């Protein structure tokens, strides 16, 4: 019997850094799949990576077992390695500077607390189907928005 696990695949993209950005999250539970995506006019790649997982976790209302797959070392290492020290230091990094994107990290922490989450890094642009799909959707949103603004 397959475990009751929600799988989330995420990616963010940015043209320029900062610049126009897009994000995508694919949520899968048993036979159900939901794709979320969005755009921000002036943002960074790291913000888009964090936004994708935040938006995905926001729609999961019940405490769940979740596997998050991302090609973002920033997201995965942030959640699995750096976070405890950031919190211990009052959201300061090892250089005693405020953690970048603090408001997004705080929100991600709040959303993560009610779930049991496994954070899995996957190598980007290596043919992982869901990662490639997320990447394409995030980039397509940027391109469509640029075209519509002309």
N, CA, C and O atoms as a DFTB+ gen file, in Angstrom:
600 C
 N C O
     1  1       0.845      -1.191       0.000
     2  2       0.000       0.000       0.000
     3  2       0.886       1.249       0.000
     4  3       1.831       1.354       0.782
     5  1       0.569       2.179      -0.878
     6  2       1.352       3.405      -0.993
     7  2       1.048       4.330       0.190
     8  3      -0.101       4.484       0.604
     9  1       2.110       4.939       0.717
    10  2       1.934       5.872       1.832
    11  2       1.115       7.083       1.401
    12  3       1.097       7.455       0.228
    13  1       0.449       7.681       2.362
    14  2      -0.299       8.906       2.103
    15  2       0.641      10.097       2.207
    16  3       0.709      10.769       3.236
    17  1       1.361      10.344       1.126
    18  2       2.352      11.418       1.099
    19  2       1.984      12.402       0.004
    20  3       1.664      12.015      -1.120
    21  1       2.036      13.668       0.347
    22  2       1.871      14.723      -0.653
    23  2       3.251      14.998      -1.224
    24  3       4.201      15.245      -0.482
    25  1       3.357      14.953      -2.541
    26  2       4.610      15.308      -3.192
    27  2       4.473      16.715      -3.747
    28  3       3.463      17.065      -4.358
    29  1       5.519      17.521      -3.520
    30  2       5.524      18.886      -4.045
    31  2       6.819      19.089      -4.814
    32  3       7.910      18.847      -4.299
    33  1       6.680      19.534      -6.048
    34  2       7.826      19.841      -6.902
    35  2       7.787      21.343      -7.147
    36  3       6.736      21.875      -7.505
    37  1       8.903      22.037      -6.962
    38  2       8.884      23.497      -7.099
    39  2      10.054      23.991      -7.941
    40  3      11.088      23.334      -8.065
    41  1       9.850      25.166      -8.508
    42  2      10.945      25.864      -9.170
    43  2      10.585      27.339      -9.280
    44  3       9.414      27.720      -9.316
    45  1      11.628      28.151      -9.332
    46  2      11.479      29.582      -9.544
    47  2      12.425      30.012     -10.639
    48  3      13.451      29.375     -10.880
    49  1      12.070      31.104     -11.303
    50  2      12.911      31.616     -12.383
    51  2      12.881      33.133     -12.341
    52  3      11.936      33.743     -11.841
    53  1      13.932      33.724     -12.875
    54  2      14.029      35.176     -12.891
    55  2      14.841      35.595     -14.112
    56  3      15.869      34.988     -14.410
    57  1      14.387      36.629     -14.819
    58  2      15.188      37.167     -15.918
    59  2      15.793      38.460     -15.411
    60  3      15.108      39.468     -15.239
    61  1      17.061      38.405     -15.181
    62  2      17.713      39.460     -14.416
    63  2      17.597      39.054     -12.962
    64  3      16.706      38.285     -12.603
    65  1      18.455      39.544     -12.147
    66  2      18.380      39.155     -10.732
    67  2      18.832      40.348      -9.895
    68  3      19.995      40.393      -9.493
    69  1      17.961      41.310      -9.619
    70  2      16.496      41.235      -9.721
    71  2      15.968      41.513     -11.132
    72  3      16.659      42.032     -12.009
    73  1      14.717      41.139     -11.286
    74  2      14.011      41.340     -12.538
    75  2      12.666      40.637     -12.470
    76  3      12.248      40.206     -11.396
    77  1      11.983      40.513     -13.603
    78  2      10.708      39.788     -13.636
    79  2      10.929      38.323     -13.269
    80  3      11.894      37.702     -13.715
    81  1      10.033      37.780     -12.455
    82  2      10.203      36.405     -12.000
    83  2       8.920      35.611     -12.035
    84  3       7.821      36.162     -11.964
    85  1       9.078      34.301     -12.146
    86  2       7.943      33.383     -12.123
    87  2       8.256      32.215     -11.209
    88  3       9.418      31.916     -10.932
    89  1       7.214      31.566     -10.750
    90  2       7.376      30.397      -9.892
    91  2       6.312      29.369     -10.256
    92  3       5.279      29.702     -10.837
    93  1       6.584      28.120      -9.905
    94  2       5.634      27.040     -10.148
    95  2       5.773      25.986      -9.059
    96  3       6.870      25.717      -8.569
    97  1       4.655      25.404      -8.697
    98  2       4.638      24.264      -7.774
    99  2       3.635      23.243      -8.303
   100  3       2.512      23.583      -8.676
   101  1       4.062      22.003      -8.326
   102  2       3.165      20.903      -8.680
   103  2       2.938      20.102      -7.404
   104  3       3.888      19.618      -6.789
   105  1       1.681      19.968      -7.013
   106  2       1.318      19.179      -5.834
   107  2       0.661      17.901      -6.321
   108  3      -0.199      17.933      -7.202
   109  1       1.065      16.782      -5.750
   110  2       0.505      15.494      -6.144
   111  2       0.154      14.705      -4.893
   112  3       0.972      14.537      -3.989
   113  1      -1.089      14.224      -4.865
   114  2      -1.537      13.364      -3.771
   115  2      -2.366      12.244      -4.389
   116  3      -3.424      12.484      -4.970
   117  1      -1.871      11.024      -4.255
   118  2      -2.487       9.855      -4.881
   119  2      -2.658      10.139      -6.372
   120  3      -1.664      10.352      -7.066
   121  1      -3.888      10.149      -6.882
   122  2      -4.107      10.367      -8.320
   123  2      -4.404      11.827      -8.655
   124  3      -4.666      12.159      -9.811
   125  1      -4.366      12.688      -7.658
   126  2      -4.716      14.100      -7.866
   127  2      -3.457      14.940      -8.070
   128  3      -2.430      14.716      -7.430
   129  1      -3.560      15.901      -8.968
   130  2      -2.442      16.810      -9.212
   131  2      -2.981      18.225      -9.357
   132  3      -4.017      18.455      -9.980
   133  1      -2.258      19.159      -8.769
   134  2      -2.631      20.571      -8.867
   135  2      -1.366      21.348      -9.193
   136  3      -0.313      21.123      -8.597
   137  1      -1.483      22.269     -10.150
   138  2      -0.355      23.107     -10.539
   139  2      -0.662      24.544     -10.140
   140  3      -1.705      25.094     -10.494
   141  1       0.257      25.134      -9.404
   142  2       0.156      26.534      -9.000
   143  2       1.285      27.296      -9.663
   144  3       2.367      26.747      -9.870
   145  1       1.047      28.553      -9.999
   146  2       2.117      29.360     -10.579
   147  2       1.793      30.830     -10.378
   148  3       0.653      31.201     -10.100
   149  1       2.828      31.665     -10.523
   150  2       2.621      33.088     -10.358
   151  2       3.790      33.896     -10.878
   152  3       4.809      33.351     -11.303
   153  1       3.621      35.207     -10.837
   154  2       4.574      36.144     -11.418
   155  2       4.769      37.324     -10.475
   156  3       3.834      37.756      -9.802
   157  1       5.985      37.836     -10.436
   158  2       6.267      39.102      -9.753
   159  2       7.131      39.939     -10.676
   160  3       8.048      39.430     -11.322
   161  1       6.831      41.226     -10.731
   162  2       7.499      42.116     -11.667
   163  2       8.979      42.336     -11.339
   164  3       9.831      42.283     -12.226
   165  1       9.272      42.578     -10.082
   166  2      10.645      42.900      -9.699
   167  2      11.019      42.061      -8.489
   168  3      10.624      42.359      -7.362
   169  1      11.790      41.004      -8.739
   170  2      12.066      40.038      -7.686
   171  2      13.432      39.389      -7.931
   172  3      14.188      39.816      -8.804
   173  1      13.728      38.359      -7.153
   174  2      14.975      37.609      -7.345
   175  2      14.640      36.128      -7.510
   176  3      13.541      35.679      -7.189
   177  1      15.606      35.400      -8.012
   178  2      15.422      33.962      -8.175
   179  2      15.154      33.295      -6.828
   180  3      14.265      32.450      -6.727
   181  1      15.907      33.661      -5.798
   182  2      15.707      33.048      -4.480
   183  2      14.315      33.326      -3.929
   184  3      13.708      32.448      -3.316
   185  1      13.805      34.531      -4.138
   186  2      12.437      34.837      -3.684
   187  2      11.416      33.967      -4.406
   188  3      10.440      33.515      -3.806
   189  1      11.644      33.734      -5.695
   190  2      10.715      32.897      -6.455
   191  2      10.764      31.447      -5.988
   192  3       9.733      30.777      -5.928
   193  1      11.960      30.959      -5.656
   194  2      12.086      29.597      -5.127
   195  2      11.301      29.455      -3.816
   196  3      10.591      28.470      -3.616
   197  1      11.432      30.440      -2.933
   198  2      10.729      30.391      -1.653
   199  2       9.227      30.579      -1.833
   200  3       8.432      29.919      -1.165
   201  1       8.842      31.472      -2.731
   202  2       7.418      31.722      -2.969
   203  2       6.725      30.463      -3.458
   204  3       5.602      30.178      -3.039
   205  1       7.368      29.706      -4.333
   206  2       6.757      28.482      -4.869
   207  2       6.380      27.512      -3.749
   208  3       5.263      26.996      -3.736
   209  1       7.282      27.259      -2.820
   210  2       6.966      26.302      -1.757
   211  2       5.979      26.900      -0.755
   212  3       5.132      26.182      -0.224
   213  1       6.074      28.185      -0.495
   214  2       5.110      28.823       0.408
   215  2       3.697      28.690      -0.147
   216  3       2.783      28.293       0.575
   217  1       3.513      29.018      -1.419
   218  2       2.177      28.941      -2.040
   219  2       1.651      27.509      -2.022
   220  3       0.459      27.284      -1.817
   221  1       2.540      26.542      -2.238
   222  2       2.116      25.144      -2.200
   223  2       1.662      24.737      -0.798
   224  3       0.612      24.116      -0.635
   225  1       2.454      25.087       0.202
   226  2       2.103      24.704       1.580
   227  2       0.850      25.430       2.075
   228  3       0.116      24.898       2.908
   229  1       0.604      26.628       1.575
   230  2      -0.580      27.380       2.015
   231  2      -1.893      26.682       1.671
   232  3      -2.892      26.879       2.363
   233  1      -1.906      25.879       0.626
   234  2      -3.179      25.243       0.259
   235  2      -3.392      23.892       0.944
   236  3      -4.468      23.305       0.827
   237  1      -2.385      23.399       1.653
   238  2      -2.533      22.124       2.376
   239  2      -3.040      22.443       3.777
   240  3      -2.298      22.946       4.621
   241  1      -4.290      22.147       4.006
   242  2      -4.952      22.576       5.243
   243  2      -4.732      21.637       6.423
   244  3      -4.711      22.086       7.569
   245  1      -4.567      20.334       6.160
   246  2      -4.408      19.374       7.262
   247  2      -2.947      19.004       7.437
   248  3      -2.198      18.978       6.461
   249  1      -2.528      18.717       8.664
   250  2      -1.163      18.223       8.862
   251  2      -0.923      17.005       7.975
   252  3      -1.726      16.071       7.954
   253  1       0.179      17.025       7.250
   254  2       0.431      15.981       6.257
   255  2       1.892      15.564       6.243
   256  3       2.775      16.279       6.716
   257  1       2.117      14.371       5.679
   258  2       3.471      13.944       5.349
   259  2       3.737      14.469       3.945
   260  3       2.957      14.237       3.021
   261  1       4.848      15.179       3.801
   262  2       5.134      15.846       2.532
   263  2       6.573      15.571       2.113
   264  3       7.483      15.532       2.942
   265  1       6.759      15.383       0.812
   266  2       8.095      15.331       0.224
   267  2       8.210      16.507      -0.724
   268  3       7.439      16.629      -1.676
   269  1       9.173      17.368      -0.462
   270  2       9.419      18.534      -1.319
   271  2      10.651      18.239      -2.162
   272  3      11.702      17.861      -1.645
   273  1      10.501      18.420      -3.471
   274  2      11.598      18.232      -4.414
   275  2      11.919      19.585      -5.038
   276  3      11.035      20.241      -5.590
   277  1      13.167      20.001      -4.954
   278  2      13.570      21.286      -5.512
   279  2      15.006      21.215      -5.999
   280  3      15.828      20.473      -5.461
   281  1      15.293      22.008      -7.037
   282  2      16.674      22.108      -7.502
   283  2      17.386      23.292      -6.848
   284  3      18.510      23.632      -7.217
   285  1      16.726      23.909      -5.882
   286  2      17.287      25.075      -5.201
   287  2      18.066      24.663      -3.951
   288  3      17.482      24.257      -2.946
   289  1      19.393      24.775      -4.033
   290  2      20.221      24.522      -2.845
   291  2      19.846      25.514      -1.744
   292  3      19.848      25.166      -0.563
   293  1      19.529      26.733      -2.128
   294  2      19.141      27.785      -1.185
   295  2      17.950      27.324      -0.342
   296  3      17.974      27.448       0.883
   297  1      16.923      26.800      -0.983
   298  2      15.742      26.320      -0.261
   299  2      16.069      25.082       0.574
   300  3      15.780      25.046       1.771
   301  1      16.661      24.086      -0.043
   302  2      16.879      22.816       0.658
   303  2      17.873      22.974       1.805
   304  3      17.603      22.528       2.920
   305  1      19.014      23.602       1.545
   306  2      19.985      23.799       2.632
   307  2      19.442      24.740       3.696
   308  3      19.714      24.563       4.884
   309  1      18.681      25.735       3.277
   310  2      18.068      26.638       4.247
   311  2      17.204      25.877       5.243
   312  3      17.290      26.101       6.450
   313  1      16.372      24.978       4.732
   314  2      15.449      24.248       5.602
   315  2      16.116      23.094       6.355
   316  3      15.657      22.724       7.436
   317  1      17.174      22.528       5.813
   318  2      17.766      21.336       6.448
   319  2      19.044      21.626       7.223
   320  3      19.418      20.845       8.098
   321  1      19.727      22.737       6.920
   322  2      21.010      23.005       7.577
   323  2      21.076      24.367       8.273
   324  3      21.474      24.448       9.435
   325  1      20.696      25.416       7.582
   326  2      20.952      26.772       8.076
   327  2      19.916      27.292       9.073
   328  3      20.241      28.091       9.951
   329  1      18.679      26.840       8.935
   330  2      17.571      27.392       9.718
   331  2      17.781      27.387      11.236
   332  3      17.550      28.416      11.871
   333  1      18.207      26.282      11.842
   334  2      18.361      26.299      13.308
   335  2      19.305      27.403      13.795
   336  3      19.035      28.060      14.801
   337  1      20.411      27.600      13.077
   338  2      21.349      28.653      13.485
   339  2      20.779      30.048      13.246
   340  3      20.991      30.948      14.058
   341  1      20.065      30.236      12.150
   342  2      19.443      31.541      11.908
   343  2      18.492      31.895      13.051
   344  3      18.497      33.020      13.552
   345  1      17.686      30.932      13.449
   346  2      16.718      31.177      14.522
   347  2      17.450      31.446      15.835
   348  3      17.102      32.372      16.568
   349  1      18.465      30.631      16.128
   350  2      19.244      30.788      17.358
   351  2      19.886      32.179      17.424
   352  3      19.988      32.774      18.496
   353  1      20.316      32.687      16.267
   354  2      20.982      33.996      16.206
   355  2      20.002      35.156      15.995
   356  3      20.429      36.281      15.734
   357  1      18.702      34.897      16.104
   358  2      17.726      35.969      15.899
   359  2      17.637      36.393      14.437
   360  3      17.574      37.583      14.128
   361  1      17.634      35.411      13.546
   362  2      17.536      35.621      12.097
   363  2      18.733      36.384      11.541
   364  3      18.605      37.202      10.631
   365  1      19.886      36.097      12.107
   366  2      21.146      36.644      11.591
   367  2      21.953      35.490      11.001
   368  3      21.897      34.361      11.488
   369  1      22.707      35.799       9.939
   370  2      23.554      34.775       9.339
   371  2      24.895      34.711      10.072
   372  3      25.081      35.377      11.090
   373  1      25.815      33.919       9.559
   374  2      27.106      33.750      10.231
   375  2      27.928      35.040      10.250
   376  3      28.848      35.175      11.056
   377  1      27.601      35.987       9.368
   378  2      28.289      37.285       9.344
   379  2      27.588      38.317      10.228
   380  3      27.917      39.503      10.201
   381  1      26.611      37.841      11.015
   382  2      25.831      38.690      11.919
   383  2      24.976      39.720      11.168
   384  3      24.625      40.764      11.719
   385  1      24.649      39.418       9.917
   386  2      23.766      40.256       9.110
   387  2      22.396      39.585       9.064
   388  3      22.289      38.364       9.176
   389  1      21.344      40.400       8.895
   390  2      20.006      39.824       8.802
   391  2      19.923      38.875       7.612
   392  3      20.432      39.164       6.529
   393  1      19.272      37.740       7.834
   394  2      19.093      36.746       6.785
   395  2      18.306      37.373       5.637
   396  3      17.283      38.023       5.855
   397  1      18.794      37.171       4.410
   398  2      18.068      37.691       3.252
   399  2      16.731      36.969       3.120
   400  3      16.633      35.771       3.385
   401  1      15.722      37.697       2.716
   402  2      14.361      37.164       2.524
   403  2      13.752      36.640       3.825
   404  3      12.984      35.678       3.829
   405  1      14.113      37.291       4.918
   406  2      13.673      36.859       6.252
   407  2      12.168      36.645       6.317
   408  3      11.708      35.643       6.864
   409  1      11.392      37.578       5.762
   410  2       9.930      37.468       5.862
   411  2       9.426      36.195       5.184
   412  3       8.459      35.590       5.648
   413  1      10.069      35.786       4.097
   414  2       9.668      34.552       3.424
   415  2      10.098      33.323       4.217
   416  3       9.346      32.352       4.307
   417  1      11.290      33.353       4.788
   418  2      11.748      32.233       5.616
   419  2      10.862      32.064       6.843
   420  3      10.528      30.940       7.217
   421  1      10.480      33.172       7.471
   422  2       9.605      33.103       8.650
   423  2       8.263      32.478       8.267
   424  3       7.749      31.613       8.977
   425  1       7.704      32.919       7.146
   426  2       6.423      32.365       6.682
   427  2       6.575      30.874       6.372
   428  3       5.707      30.076       6.727
   429  1       7.659      30.502       5.720
   430  2       7.893      29.098       5.393
   431  2       8.012      28.257       6.666
   432  3       7.503      27.138       6.719
   433  1       8.667      28.777       7.667
   434  2       8.781      28.070       8.956
   435  2       7.413      27.855       9.579
   436  3       7.097      26.761      10.046
   437  1       6.604      28.906       9.582
   438  2       5.254      28.803      10.158
   439  2       4.450      27.711       9.454
   440  3       3.810      26.886      10.106
   441  1       4.487      27.711       8.130
   442  2       3.724      26.731       7.364
   443  2       4.264      25.314       7.544
   444  3       3.497      24.352       7.517
   445  1       5.557      25.180       7.724
   446  2       6.195      23.862       7.837
   447  2       5.936      23.189       9.180
   448  3       5.962      21.962       9.274
   449  1       5.692      23.971      10.203
   450  2       5.580      23.430      11.563
   451  2       4.510      22.366      11.714
   452  3       4.691      21.426      12.488
   453  1       3.410      22.485      11.005
   454  2       2.306      21.537      11.208
   455  2       2.451      20.260      10.379
   456  3       1.635      19.346      10.494
   457  1       3.491      20.201       9.545
   458  2       3.677      19.050       8.668
   459  2       4.946      18.281       9.008
   460  3       5.826      18.775       9.713
   461  1       5.014      17.067       8.491
   462  2       6.233      16.270       8.539
   463  2       6.809      16.326       7.121
   464  3       6.284      15.693       6.205
   465  1       7.888      17.086       6.952
   466  2       8.393      17.358       5.603
   467  2       9.791      16.779       5.402
   468  3      10.685      16.937       6.232
   469  1       9.938      16.106       4.272
   470  2      11.245      15.622       3.824
   471  2      11.661      16.544       2.670
   472  3      10.931      16.690       1.689
   473  1      12.827      17.157       2.797
   474  2      13.329      18.113       1.804
   475  2      14.358      17.410       0.920
   476  3      15.385      16.943       1.414
   477  1      14.089      17.334      -0.373
   478  2      14.936      16.562      -1.286
   479  2      15.463      17.471      -2.401
   480  3      14.698      18.098      -3.134
   481  1      16.790      17.519      -2.504
   482  2      17.403      18.298      -3.581
   483  2      17.538      17.417      -4.810
   484  3      17.967      16.266      -4.725
   485  1      17.162      17.980      -5.960
   486  2      17.353      17.296      -7.232
   487  2      18.169      18.215      -8.136
   488  3      18.028      19.436      -8.078
   489  1      19.001      17.640      -8.948
   490  2      19.831      18.431      -9.846
   491  2      18.950      18.999     -10.961
   492  3      18.234      18.261     -11.637
   493  1      19.013      20.315     -11.140
   494  2      18.213      20.973     -12.167
   495  2      18.726      20.698     -13.564
   496  3      19.906      20.417     -13.773
   497  1      17.811      20.786     -14.514
   498  2      18.138      20.654     -15.940
   499  2      18.806      19.325     -16.262
   500  3      19.673      19.241     -17.131
   501  1      18.385      18.295     -15.548
   502  2      18.935      16.946     -15.758
   503  2      17.841      15.978     -16.200
   504  3      18.027      14.763     -16.136
   505  1      16.717      16.501     -16.642
   506  2      15.667      15.648     -17.174
   507  2      14.643      15.142     -16.169
   508  3      13.817      14.299     -16.519
   509  1      14.670      15.631     -14.929
   510  2      13.641      15.240     -13.953
   511  2      12.314      15.812     -14.457
   512  3      12.183      17.032     -14.563
   513  1      11.324      14.963     -14.772
   514  2      10.110      15.438     -15.460
   515  2       9.382      16.590     -14.765
   516  3       9.048      17.587     -15.405
   517  1       9.139      16.460     -13.476
   518  2       8.388      17.515     -12.778
   519  2       9.216      18.788     -12.633
   520  3       8.677      19.891     -12.716
   521  1      10.526      18.642     -12.417
   522  2      11.381      19.821     -12.321
   523  2      11.418      20.558     -13.650
   524  3      11.347      21.787     -13.681
   525  1      11.528      19.824     -14.739
   526  2      11.531      20.440     -16.067
   527  2      10.202      21.144     -16.336
   528  3      10.177      22.237     -16.902
   529  1       9.099      20.516     -15.931
   530  2       7.776      21.099     -16.128
   531  2       7.628      22.391     -15.312
   532  3       7.129      23.394     -15.823
   533  1       8.056      22.366     -14.060
   534  2       8.004      23.568     -13.216
   535  2       8.852      24.686     -13.812
   536  3       8.424      25.839     -13.863
   537  1      10.039      24.344     -14.256
   538  2      10.945      25.325     -14.845
   539  2      10.302      25.971     -16.072
   540  3      10.352      27.191     -16.233
   541  1       9.704      25.157     -16.931
   542  2       9.067      25.666     -18.153
   543  2       7.897      26.586     -17.812
   544  3       7.758      27.660     -18.398
   545  1       7.064      26.171     -16.874
   546  2       5.904      26.987     -16.498
   547  2       6.357      28.324     -15.909
   548  3       5.813      29.372     -16.258
   549  1       7.348      28.292     -15.021
   550  2       7.842      29.535     -14.405
   551  2       8.403      30.478     -15.472
   552  3       8.143      31.681     -15.434
   553  1       9.164      29.941     -16.415
   554  2       9.732      30.775     -17.483
   555  2       8.660      31.266     -18.453
   556  3       8.718      32.403     -18.921
   557  1       7.677      30.407     -18.755
   558  2       6.586      30.802     -19.654
   559  2       5.796      31.978     -19.086
   560  3       5.386      32.874     -19.824
   561  1       5.586      31.969     -17.774
   562  2       4.849      33.068     -17.132
   563  2       5.599      34.380     -17.313
   564  3       4.994      35.412     -17.606
   565  1       6.901      34.342     -17.142
   566  2       7.709      35.553     -17.329
   567  2       7.584      36.042     -18.767
   568  3       7.349      37.226     -19.010
   569  1       7.743      35.129     -19.713
   570  2       7.691      35.506     -21.125
   571  2       6.323      36.034     -21.532
   572  3       6.237      37.022     -22.261
   573  1       5.246      35.388     -21.071
   574  2       3.887      35.849     -21.393
   575  2       3.635      37.231     -20.818
   576  3       3.024      38.077     -21.472
   577  1       4.092      37.459     -19.624
   578  2       3.875      38.753     -18.974
   579  2       4.662      39.838     -19.696
   580  3       4.159      40.949     -19.867
   581  1       5.883      39.542     -20.123
   582  2       6.663      40.499     -20.890
   583  2       5.967      40.857     -22.202
   584  3       5.913      42.028     -22.580
   585  1       5.432      39.847     -22.899
   586  2       4.738      40.060     -24.162
   587  2       3.496      40.931     -23.948
   588  3       3.241      41.859     -24.716
   589  1       2.730      40.625     -22.904
   590  2       1.494      41.377     -22.625
   591  2       1.767      42.815     -22.213
   592  3       0.888      43.666     -22.353
   593  1       2.952      43.107     -21.711
   594  2       3.280      44.459     -21.275
   595  2       3.702      45.335     -22.439
   596  3       3.745      46.558     -22.305
   597  1       4.018      44.730     -23.588
   598  2       4.482      45.498     -24.770
   599  2       3.329      46.206     -25.440
   600  3       3.524      46.895     -26.441
